[in-house]
């Protein structure tokens, strides 16, 4: 068990009366504990990654993003949440039309039932949950908010499609919008965080995603939670090129976007 997973206080509860013998137990980890582990990875590992530092400098050059440590720390967490929650990303979600509301409730309910995710052998990996673009974007925004990122909201580049936008600041201190494409719908196979294939200023106002989709004590099966932490710890410091190729490969396997 890795050191980040050790922060989990495993919650054990019985599905039958405590007075009965041979009780069936299920182990869970809370959302709050997952967020705590993700923050520890971001702070203790990803912020120190030379790969992520290089990619931040690239964003500074391309987008004119402010070259400040506070902005870098948010960038680290935005990138983590993006790679984890995108279609066929680190948490192995699969895009499909679901006609659900733009929140992540259904994803968490599917994860609540995912007791044995397949992920160690990528050739045999399975999707952990199914969601469409607005749900994926809401999940990204919710996770980002949990990690302390202040300005993340949903953006509709077309009437029937949703992505997310992170608003940070440019070198002059003015608001700067960064597109977060949580699926590949309507964009090229190589489009990733910060893509210019959508114009984030087309929508006049981007409201911060403030909805609390689940409580901090919402329970996720321990094996699912362990998968979430393992994947971030193993892959989140890889280059965007590597992660994009991996995403596309898994998307073909899952049948996603």
C-alpha positions in Angstrom: 0.0 0.0 0.0 1.6 3.3 -1.1 2.2 6.2 1.3 -0.5 8.3 -0.1 -3.1 5.6 0.4 -2.1 5.4 4.1 -4.0 8.6 4.8 -7.2 6.7 4.2 -9.1 5.9 7.4 -10.9 2.8 6.1 -14.6 2.9 7.2 -16.1 -0.5 7.8 -19.8 -1.0 8.2 -22.0 -4.0 8.5 -24.8 -4.8 6.1 -26.6 -6.8 8.8 -27.4 -6.5 12.4 -24.4 -6.4 14.7 -26.0 -9.1 16.8 -25.8 -11.6 14.0 -22.7 -13.8 13.4 -20.8 -14.1 10.0 -21.5 -10.4 9.1 -20.7 -9.2 5.6 -18.4 -6.2 5.6 -17.7 -3.7 2.9 -14.8 -1.3 3.1 -15.1 2.3 2.0 -13.0 5.5 1.7 -14.6 8.9 1.9 -14.5 11.6 -0.8 -12.8 13.9 1.7 -10.0 11.3 2.2 -9.5 11.0 -1.5 -9.2 14.7 -1.9 -6.7 14.8 0.9 -4.6 12.2 -0.8 -4.7 14.0 -4.2 -3.6 17.2 -2.5 -0.7 15.4 -0.9 0.4 14.0 -4.3 0.1 17.5 -5.8 2.1 19.2 -3.1 4.8 16.5 -2.4 5.3 15.2 -5.9 3.7 17.0 -8.8 4.7 20.5 -7.8 8.3 19.3 -7.9 8.0 17.5 -11.3 10.4 18.9 -14.0 8.0 17.7 -16.7 5.1 19.7 -15.3 7.3 22.7 -14.7 8.3 22.6 -18.4 4.6 22.4 -19.4 3.8 25.4 -17.3 6.5 27.4 -19.0 5.0 26.3 -22.3 1.6 27.6 -21.2 3.3 30.8 -20.2 4.8 31.2 -23.6 1.7 30.2 -25.6 -1.1 31.7 -23.5 0.7 34.6 -21.8 -0.1 33.0 -18.4 1.4 34.8 -15.4 4.7 33.2 -14.4 3.9 33.1 -10.7 4.1 30.3 -8.1 0.5 30.8 -7.1 -0.6 30.3 -10.7 1.8 27.3 -11.0 0.3 25.6 -8.0 -3.2 26.0 -9.4 -1.9 24.7 -12.8 -0.6 21.6 -11.1 -4.0 20.9 -9.6 -6.0 21.8 -12.8 -3.8 19.4 -14.8 -4.2 16.6 -12.2 -8.0 17.0 -12.2 -8.2 17.2 -16.0 -6.1 14.0 -16.6 -8.1 12.1 -14.0 -11.6 13.1 -15.0 -11.4 13.3 -18.8 -12.9 10.7 -21.0 -10.7 7.6 -21.0 -8.3 9.4 -18.6 -6.7 8.2 -15.4 -9.9 7.2 -13.7 -11.1 5.4 -16.8 -14.4 7.1 -17.4 -16.2 6.5 -20.7 -18.0 9.2 -22.7 -21.5 8.4 -24.0 -24.7 10.3 -24.4 -26.6 10.0 -21.1 -29.0 13.0 -21.1 -28.1 13.7 -17.4 -27.9 17.1 -15.8 -24.6 19.0 -15.8 -23.3 17.6 -12.5 -21.3 14.6 -11.4 -23.8 12.9 -9.1 -24.4 9.9 -11.4 -20.7 9.3 -11.8 -20.2 9.1 -8.0 -23.2 6.8 -7.7 -21.6 4.5 -10.3 -18.3 4.6 -8.5 -20.1 3.8 -5.2 -20.9 0.4 -6.8 -17.5 -0.2 -8.4 -15.9 -2.6 -6.0 -13.3 -4.2 -8.3 -12.0 -1.8 -11.0 -9.7 -3.3 -13.6 -6.7 -1.0 -14.3 -3.3 -2.6 -13.7 -3.3 -4.3 -17.1 -4.3 -1.7 -19.6 -5.2 -4.2 -22.2 -7.9 -5.6 -19.9 -8.9 -2.2 -18.4 -12.6 -1.5 -18.2 -14.5 1.8 -17.8 -15.4 2.6 -14.2 -18.4 4.8 -15.1 -20.2 6.2 -18.1 -20.9 10.0 -18.5 -21.3 12.6 -21.1 -19.6 15.9 -21.7 -21.5 18.0 -19.2 -21.1 15.4 -16.4 -17.4 15.0 -17.1 -16.9 18.8 -17.1 -18.8 19.1 -13.8 -16.7 16.4 -12.3 -13.5 18.1 -13.3 -14.8 21.4 -11.8 -15.9 19.7 -8.6 -12.5 18.0 -8.1 -10.6 21.2 -8.9 -12.7 23.1 -6.4 -11.9 20.4 -3.8 -8.2 20.9 -4.5 -8.5 24.6 -3.9 -8.7 26.0 -7.5 -10.8 29.1 -7.3 -12.2 29.9 -10.8 -13.5 26.9 -12.8 -16.8 26.8 -14.6 -18.7 25.2 -17.5 -18.6 26.5 -21.0 -20.9 25.6 -23.9 -18.9 26.1 -27.2 -22.0 24.8 -29.0 -25.6 24.4 -27.9 -25.1 20.6 -27.5 -21.6 20.3 -26.0 -19.9 21.2 -22.7 -16.3 21.7 -21.7 -14.8 23.4 -18.7 -12.8 26.6 -18.4 -10.3 27.6 -15.8 -9.9 31.3 -15.4 -6.5 32.4 -14.2 -4.5 35.6 -15.0 -2.1 36.7 -17.6 1.2 38.6 -17.2 -0.7 41.9 -16.8 -3.0 40.5 -14.1 -6.0 40.3 -16.4 -8.3 37.3 -16.5 -7.1 34.6 -18.8 -9.4 31.7 -19.8 -8.0 28.2 -20.4 -10.1 25.6 -22.1 -10.4 22.2 -20.4 -11.7 19.7 -22.9 -12.9 16.7 -20.9 -13.8 14.8 -24.0 -12.7 14.9 -27.6 -16.1 15.8 -29.0 -15.8 18.4 -31.8 -12.0 18.7 -31.5 -9.0 16.9 -32.9 -7.5 13.7 -31.5 -4.5 15.7 -30.2 -6.4 18.6 -28.5 -5.7 18.7 -24.8 -5.6 21.1 -21.9 -5.4 24.7 -23.2 -6.7 23.8 -26.7 -7.5 26.8 -28.9 -9.9 24.8 -31.0 -12.7 26.3 -28.9 -12.8 30.1 -28.2 -13.5 30.4 -24.4 -14.4 34.1 -24.8 -17.4 33.3 -27.0 -19.5 32.8 -23.9 -19.8 36.2 -22.2 -19.8 34.9 -18.6 -18.4 31.7 -17.1 -19.9 31.1 -13.7 -17.8 29.3 -11.2 -19.0 25.8 -10.4 -20.1 26.0 -6.8 -22.4 23.0 -6.5 -21.4 20.4 -3.9 -22.2 17.3 -5.8 -21.5 15.0 -2.9 -20.7 15.4 0.8 -17.2 15.0 2.2 -18.3 11.8 3.9 -19.6 10.2 0.7 -18.3 6.6 0.5 -16.3 5.1 -2.4 -15.3 1.4 -2.2 -11.7 1.2 -1.1 -10.5 -0.7 -4.2 -12.0 2.1 -6.4 -10.4 4.8 -4.2 -7.1 2.9 -4.3 -7.3 2.8 -8.1 -7.9 6.6 -8.2 -4.9 7.4 -6.1 -2.7 4.8 -7.8 -3.4 6.2 -11.3 -2.7 9.8 -10.3 0.5 8.8 -8.5 1.7 6.7 -11.4 0.7 8.8 -14.4 0.0 12.5 -13.5 3.6 13.5 -13.8 3.9 12.1 -17.4 4.1 14.4 -20.3 0.9 15.7 -21.9 1.9 14.0 -25.2 2.2 10.6 -23.4 -1.1 11.1 -21.6 -2.9 12.1 -24.8 -1.7 9.0 -26.6 -2.7 6.9 -23.6 -6.1 8.5 -23.5 -6.7 7.9 -27.2 -5.7 4.3 -26.9 -8.1 3.7 -24.0 -10.9 5.6 -25.7 -10.7 3.2 -28.7 -10.7 0.4 -26.3 -13.7 1.7 -24.3 -15.6 3.2 -27.2 -15.5 6.7 -25.9 -15.2 10.1 -27.6 
